[in-house]
Amino acid sequence: MKTFTAFIPCFFNQNKTWVVTRTKQGKYYLNQMIDFKLVYPRSTPIRLYGVSEATCKTVDELKSLFSDDIEIEQGFEDLFSEEPWFDFEIDGTRAYLHKFYVPIHLRRQGFGTAMLKRFLSQLPDYVEVVRLQSIIVNEVDSMPFYLSNGFKQAYETRCEETRRILHIGVNGNKTPLTINHEGKELHYVFD
């Protein structure tokens, strides 16, 4: 099942968190959750108003249940895409791979590895390093995938999020050495 979160502002500064789940049969369910962790980091949650639960067949049908004030990040529907895609940016000599999505039916067949290698080989000549933060989604850890494709840890630390910051040299440049940042928490975009 594919899952994303919905965030509902309530009175008295209380917040309810809801989860919309898509089953293999293509139905969508909206369920109340407590202390639910975001499944897709960096995505803007849907803002829903006055809805308790819903069962729908499509994302559009789900959206039609909510007010016109619904806010969805551009490209949100890509989480259900049948095609693989990247979300990246280039800042100077460094590229940041924010999201890399491969549909479930294409996983474990070599498509992800082939796409990643092609992406790395087609970056502009001035890009020297690609950086990302590996994540765990639906109990699947992306870190082994990136490590098996040549990425190295950027930092040596006990902080779980910081140790998931990975990088790789591209365009003939060496991968930078791992830096010991014991006890420090860093965001993958910053050194």
DOLORO-966202 format. One record per atom (N, C-alpha, C): residue in one letter; x, y, z. Coordinates in pm, whole numbers, padded with zeros to 5 digits, always signed. Layout:
REM residues N
AXYZ/...
END
This chain:
REM residues 191
M+00083-00118+00000/M+00000+00000+00000/M+00087+00124+00000/K+00042+00228-00069/K+00112+00357-00071/K+00042+00449+00027/T+00118+00519+00107/T+00060+00600+00212/T+00115+00740+00211/F+00031+00839+00236/F+00079+00975+00260/F-00005+01036+00371/T+00044+01141+00431/T-00026+01198+00545/T-00110+01317+00506/A-00214+01339+00584/A-00298+01457+00572/A-00303+01523+00708/F-00295+01655+00711/F-00286+01730+00836/F-00408+01819+00850/I-00483+01804+00958/I-00605+01881+00977/I-00592+01973+01097/P-00592+02106+01076/P-00590+02198+01190/P-00724+02191+01264/C-00721+02188+01396/C-00842+02181+01477/C-00844+02294+01578/F-00957+02309+01649/F-00969+02412+01750/F-00878+02383+01868/F-00856+02481+01952/F-00776+02470+02074/F-00631+02431+02044/N-00583+02470+01928/N-00445+02442+01888/N-00412+02293+01888/Q-00513+02210+01875/Q-00488+02066+01864/Q-00483+02029+01716/N-00405+01931+01685/N-00393+01887+01546/N-00427+01739+01537/K-00500+01705+01434/K-00526+01564+01406/K-00447+01527+01282/T-00387+01413+01284/T-00314+01366+01168/T-00391+01250+01106/W-00405+01255+00976/W-00479+01152+00904/W-00387+01090+00799/V-00417+00969+00761/V-00338+00901+00660/V-00429+00855+00548/V-00389+00886+00427/V-00462+00838+00310/V-00382+00722+00252/T-00446+00608+00240/T-00379+00487+00195/T-00440+00438+00064/R-00356+00400-00029/R-00404+00346-00157/R-00376+00196-00157/T-00478+00116-00179/T-00462-00029-00182/T-00426-00074-00322/K-00390-00202-00335/K-00358-00257-00467/K-00478-00253-00560/Q-00598-00251-00502/Q-00720-00245-00583/Q-00749-00103-00629/G-00666-00006-00588/G-00682+00131-00634/G-00779+00215-00554/K-00818+00168-00435/K-00907+00247-00351/K-00824+00328-00252/Y-00879+00442-00210/Y-00811+00531-00117/Y-00890+00538+00013/Y-00819+00531+00124/Y-00883+00537+00255/Y-00823+00650+00336/L-00907+00723+00407/L-00862+00831+00495/L-00888+00786+00638/N-00783+00772+00717/N-00794+00720+00853/N-00724+00811+00951/Q-00783+00826+01070/Q-00718+00906+01173/Q-00605+00825+01236/M-00492+00890+01258/M-00377+00826+01321/M-00329+00914+01435/I-00257+00856+01528/I-00198+00932+01638/I-00047+00918+01629/D+00023+01030+01642/D+00169+01030+01636/D+00221+00960+01511/F+00160+00987+01396/F+00203+00924+01272/F+00320+01000+01213/K+00421+00927+01171/K+00541+00988+01114/K+00521+01009+00964/L+00570+01122+00912/L+00560+01147+00768/L+00630+01036+00691/V+00562+00982+00593/V+00621+00876+00512/V+00712+00935+00405/Y+00671+01048+00348/Y+00750+01111+00244/Y+00808+01242+00295/P+00934+01244+00338/P+00995+01369+00387/P+00993+01476+00278/R+00990+01601+00319/R+00995+01718+00233/R+00865+01743+00158/S+00766+01656+00165/S+00643+01683+00092/S+00548+01763+00180/T+00474+01851+00117/T+00378+01933+00190/T+00253+01850+00216/P+00210+01836+00342/P+00089+01757+00368/P-00034+01821+00304/I-00130+01740+00271/I-00259+01792+00226/I-00326+01855+00347/R-00392+01967+00327/R-00467+02029+00436/R-00616+02002+00410/L-00676+01924+00497/L-00816+01884+00482/L-00898+01950+00591/Y-01023+01983+00561/Y-01107+02053+00657/Y-01240+01981+00675/G-01271+01944+00799/G-01403+01891+00832/G-01437+01755+00775/V-01339+01669+00754/V-01365+01537+00699/V-01326+01433+00804/S-01413+01335+00828/S-01381+01234+00928/S-01323+01108+00866/E-01382+01059+00759/E-01323+00945+00690/E-01380+00936+00549/A-01312+00863+00464/A-01356+00856+00325/A-01300+00732+00258/T-01373+00680+00162/T-01325+00573+00076/T-01349+00616-00067/C-01243+00622-00147/C-01254+00671-00284/C-01177+00579-00378/K-01206+00591-00506/K-01138+00509-00606/K-01022+00582-00671/T-01026+00715-00673/T-00919+00792-00738/T-00878+00909-00650/V-00761+00965-00677/V-00714+01082-00605/V-00809+01199-00629/D-00859+01215-00754/D-00952+01325-00784/D-01080+01311-00703/E-01130+01189-00691/E-01251+01166-00613/E-01225+01199-00466/L-01107+01165-00418/L-01069+01197-00281/L-01064+01348-00261/K-01003+01418-00357/K-00993+01564-00348/K-01131+01629-00348/S-01225+01571-00424/S-01357+01633-00436/S-01434+01632-00304/L-01393+01550-00209/L-01460+01546-00079/L-01425+01665+00008/F-01316+01733-00024/F-01266+01837+00063/F-01297+01975+00006/S-01279+02076+00090/S-01309+02212+00049/S-01215+02258-00062/D-01247+02373-00120/D-01162+02429-00225/D-01029+02479-00170/D-01017+02482-00037/D-00895+02531+00026/D-00784+02426+00030/I-00809+02310-00029/I-00709+02203-00023/I-00579+02250-00087/E-00468+02221-00022/E-00337+02261-00071/E-00255+02135-00096/I-00208+02119-00217/I-00127+02003-00251/I+00000+02051-00318/E+00113+01997-00275/E+00240+02032-00336/E+00237+01997-00484/Q+00291+02085-00567/Q+00299+02057-00711/Q+00373+01926-00732/G+00316+01839-00813/G+00380+01710-00838/G+00343+01605-00737/F+00249+01636-00644/F+00211+01542-00540/F+00163+01410-00600/E+00084+01419-00710/E+00030+01298-00770/E+00140+01206-00823/D+00262+01259-00839/D+00372+01176-00887/D+00405+01063-00793/L+00357+01071-00666/L+00380+00961-00574/L+00307+00836-00619/F+00209+00852-00708/F+00135+00739-00761/F+00169+00715-00908/S+00276+00775-00954/S+00314+00768-01094/S+00349+00625-01135/E+00317+00593-01258/E+00358+00465-01315/E+00498+00475-01375/E+00550+00597-01383/E+00682+00621-01440/E+00779+00665-01330/P+00905+00623-01338/P+01005+00669-01240/P+01040+00815-01262/W+01086+00883-01157/W+01123+01024-01169/W+01224+01064-01062/F+01293+01176-01088/F+01390+01236-00996/F+01342+01375-00955/D+01384+01418-00837/D+01370+01557-00795/D+01509+01598-00747/F+01575+01688-00821/F+01710+01726-00784/F+01731+01873-00815/E+01838+01928-00758/E+01878+02065-00789/E+02030+02071-00791/I+02082+02170-00861/I+02227+02191-00868/I+02258+02325-00805/D+02355+02324-00714/D+02399+02447-00647/D+02551+02451-00657/G+02601+02530-00750/G+02746+02537-00771/G+02799+02406-00824/T+02897+02349-00754/T+02959+02223-00798/T+02893+02101-00735/R+02783+02123-00663/R+02717+02013-00594/R+02574+01997-00644/A+02533+01873-00666/A+02393+01842-00699/A+02331+01772-00580/Y+02205+01805-00553/Y+02131+01744-00443/Y+02018+01660-00501/L+02021+01532-00473/L+01914+01442-00516/L+01814+01434-00401/H+01703+01508-00414/H+01604+01516-00307/H+01511+01395-00306/K+01466+01354-00423/K+01375+01239-00431/K+01410+01157-00554/F+01397+01027-00541/F+01420+00935-00652/F+01313+00828-00638/Y+01218+00827-00730/Y+01104+00737-00719/Y+01104+00634-00832/V+01092+00507-00793/V+01077+00398-00889/V+00948+00326-00850/P+00851+00314-00942/P+00726+00246-00909/P+00751+00103-00861/I+00666+00056-00775/I+00685-00076-00714/I+00701-00185-00819/H+00623-00180-00927/H+00629-00288-01027/H+00761-00289-01105/L+00843-00183-01093/L+00973-00180-01162/L+01091-00204-01067/R+01064-00221-00940/R+01172-00238-00843/R+01231-00378-00848/R+01358-00388-00806/R+01433-00514-00799/R+01449-00581-00936/Q+01453-00497-01040/Q+01475-00547-01175/Q+01591-00475-01243/G+01662-00390-01169/G+01775-00319-01225/G+01743-00183-01282/F+01614-00145-01286/F+01577-00014-01342/F+01633+00100-01258/G+01622+00088-01125/G+01670+00194-01036/G+01819+00218-01052/T+01896+00110-01056/T+02042+00121-01073/T+02075+00184-01207/A+02009+00139-01313/A+02035+00194-01446/A+01999+00342-01452/M+01885+00379-01393/M+01843+00520-01393/M+01941+00606-01316/L+01985+00557-01198/L+02077+00635-01115/L+02209+00656-01188/K+02262+00550-01250/K+02389+00562-01322/K+02376+00659-01440/R+02264+00653-01509/R+02243+00745-01621/R+02234+00889-01571/F+02161+00909-01461/F+02148+01042-01401/F+02286+01097-01365/L+02368+01016-01297/L+02501+01061-01255/L+02590+01093-01375/S+02575+01018-01482/S+02661+01038-01600/S+02618+01157-01685/Q+02496+01205-01668/Q+02446+01314-01752/Q+02444+01450-01682/L+02504+01459-01564/L+02511+01588-01495/L+02607+01681-01569/P+02588+01812-01561/P+02680+01905-01626/P+02824+01884-01577/D+02921+01917-01663/D+03062+01894-01632/D+03110+01962-01504/Y+03050+02075-01469/Y+03097+02149-01351/Y+03051+02088-01219/V+02958+01992-01222/V+02914+01926-01098/V+03020+01825-01055/E+03066+01837-00931/E+03171+01750-00878/E+03120+01644-00782/V+03012+01674-00711/V+02961+01583-00608/V+02808+01582-00610/V+02751+01464-00587/V+02607+01451-00568/V+02585+01410-00423/R+02492+01479-00358/R+02464+01451-00217/R+02315+01420-00200/L+02284+01333-00106/L+02146+01297-00075/L+02138+01250+00069/Q+02016+01232+00116/Q+01995+01171+00247/Q+01907+01049+00226/S+01961+00931+00255/S+01884+00808+00237/S+01775+00802+00344/I+01666+00737+00310/I+01552+00730+00402/I+01500+00588+00411/I+01412+00568+00507/I+01339+00442+00521/I+01193+00473+00494/V+01135+00407+00393/V+00994+00428+00358/V+00925+00293+00360/N+00815+00285+00435/N+00740+00160+00445/N+00831+00042+00478/E+00921+00064+00573/E+01014-00037+00624/E+01119-00080+00521/V+01134-00005+00413/V+01237-00034+00313/V+01344+00074+00326/D+01467+00032+00354/D+01579+00124+00373/D+01650+00146+00240/S+01661+00272+00197/S+01726+00302+00069/S+01879+00306+00079/M+01933+00308+00201/M+02078+00323+00218/M+02158+00211+00150/P+02123+00083+00166/P+02199-00023+00098/P+02202-00004-00054/F+02092+00045-00112/F+02088+00068-00257/F+02193+00170-00298/Y+02197+00283-00228/Y+02293+00388-00264/Y+02437+00345-00237/L+02460+00277-00125/L+02596+00229-00095/L+02644+00130-00201/S+02554+00045-00249/S+02592-00053-00352/S+02619+00014-00486/N+02576+00138-00501/N+02599+00213-00625/N+02708+00318-00611/G+02796+00301-00511/G+02915+00384-00500/G+02908+00502-00406/F+02791+00532-00351/F+02781+00642-00255/F+02852+00605-00126/K+02906+00705-00057/K+02974+00686+00071/K+02909+00778+00174/Q+02925+00741+00300/Q+02874+00828+00407/Q+02956+00956+00411/A+02887+01069+00422/A+02957+01198+00428/A+03013+01222+00568/Y+02943+01170+00670/Y+02983+01196+00808/Y+02985+01068+00890/E+03081+01059+00979/E+03088+00951+01078/E+03032+01008+01207/T+02919+00954+01253/T+02852+01007+01372/T+02752+00905+01424/R+02709+00924+01549/R+02606+00837+01605/R+02466+00887+01571/C+02455+01010+01524/C+02325+01067+01489/C+02271+00995+01364/E+02158+00927+01380/E+02102+00845+01272/E+02077+00924+01144/E+02015+01042+01156/E+01984+01120+01036/E+02110+01170+00968/T+02208+01214+01046/T+02331+01266+00988/T+02412+01155+00920/R+02412+01036+00977/R+02490+00927+00916/R+02425+00877+00787/R+02301+00918+00760/R+02233+00881+00636/R+02265+00977+00522/I+02343+01080+00550/I+02384+01174+00446/I+02494+01106+00364/L+02469+01090+00236/L+02561+01020+00147/L+02604+01112+00034/H+02720+01081-00024/H+02763+01156-00142/H+02852+01069-00230/I+02871+01117-00354/I+02954+01046-00451/I+03016+01150-00545/G+03142+01127-00580/G+03207+01212-00678/G+03160+01177-00818/V+03143+01278-00902/V+03098+01256-01041/V+03189+01332-01136/N+03177+01303-01264/N+03255+01369-01369/N+03405+01358-01345/G+03448+01240-01300/G+03591+01215-01278/G+03645+01265-01146/N+03562+01323-01062/N+03606+01372-00931/N+03594+01261-00827/K+03687+01261-00731/K+03684+01162-00625/K+03573+01194-00526/T+03519+01089-00465/T+03421+01108-00359/T+03493+01167-00238/P+03440+01276-00180/P+03505+01335-00063/P+03519+01235+00051/L+03619+01255+00136/L+03641+01168+00250/L+03528+01184+00352/T+03505+01079+00429/T+03407+01085+00538/T+03463+01171+00650/I+03381+01264+00700/I+03423+01356+00806/I+03364+01310+00939/N+03446+01311+01044/N+03398+01274+01177/N+03328+01395+01240/H+03197+01381+01259/H+03118+01487+01322/H+03046+01430+01442/E+03119+01358+01527/E+03058+01293+01642/E+02983+01392+01729/G+02859+01357+01761/G+02780+01440+01850/G+02711+01557+01784/K+02731+01578+01654/K+02668+01690+01585/K+02560+01639+01490/E+02453+01715+01482/E+02346+01682+01389/E+02350+01781+01275/L+02353+01730+01152/L+02364+01816+01035/L+02252+01787+00937/H+02219+01887+00856/H+02125+01869+00747/H+02207+01837+00623/Y+02156+01753+00536/Y+02237+01706+00424/Y+02275+01816+00325/V+02201+01926+00324/V+02233+02033+00230/V+02353+02114+00278/F+02375+02116+00408/F+02481+02199+00464/F+02597+02115+00516/D+02716+02173+00515/D+02833+02106+00573/D+02848+02146+00718/
END
